Amino acid sequence: MNSNFLRNTPIAHRGLHDAQRPENSMPAFLAAIERGYAIETDVRFTKDRQLVVFHDDTLLRMTGDPRSVSECTYGELKELSLGGQNAHIPLFSDFLREVGGRVPLLIEIKNMPHVKGKEVAAAMYALLKDHGGEYAVQSFDPFYVRAYKKLCPDVLCGVLGTAEKGAAKGVKAHVIKHMSLNFWVKPDFISYRKEDLLQRKIKFKGIRLAWVVRSPEEERSARAVADNIIFEDYLP
């Protein structure tokens, strides 16, 4: 398993986005490719079990539509605009085709109630097996990480963590904060919220990523506790 990009290549959070290039849109991804950054992005299922590139559970923030992604077919989603340069929600397959292996990818599997790890891992692998470029997989859900790691042992898989209040509730919040199932998952890397990584002693001997870094000053402090950064709003 080659971990060089996770250690050495700054990772653009949801692409290199701004007011004209919405997050997780083709224009944002192409801008990151032009500058040679790795790309962090998100995948989730539609109602008709298509994998799309989209962060939020609901469409409201990005499109003004109050529905959740899981309520909509891809045919419905592709009619919605993300704004900016006439950008739309991409299919994961179209995203992979556009990237074409030109830069490494860090793919986050979003939490999806009632979707088991085996299902989403199999759907992702069906599209990624012929991708040809470097990629790694991460999730806040340790069951998703373990499922992909079991299916593709040669792919780097990591666990996301945060101590941010409101990120989750109950047992799930404890697991996300303390990454208490790492002994079972055996992640190749962790990806932890920058503010929390600076304040807490995280016991992990592998690769550490810090998110989200938004300035050169934040980058300097993050690199004191992490191997690499996931960034936005500036150019490292």
Buried (B, 14 or more C-beta within 10 A) or exposed (E): EEBEBBEEBBBBBBBBBBEEBBBBBBBBBBBBBEEEBBBBBBBBBBBEEBBBBBBBBBBEEBBEBEBBBBBBEBEBBBEBBBBBEEBBBBBBBBBBEEBEEBBBBBBBBBBBEEBEBBBBBEBBBEBBEEBEBBBBBBBBBBBBBBBBBEBBEEBBBBBBBBBEEEBBEEEEBEBBBBBEBBEEBEBBBBBBBBBBBBEBEBEBEBBBBBBBBBEEEBBEBBBEBBBBBBBBEEEB
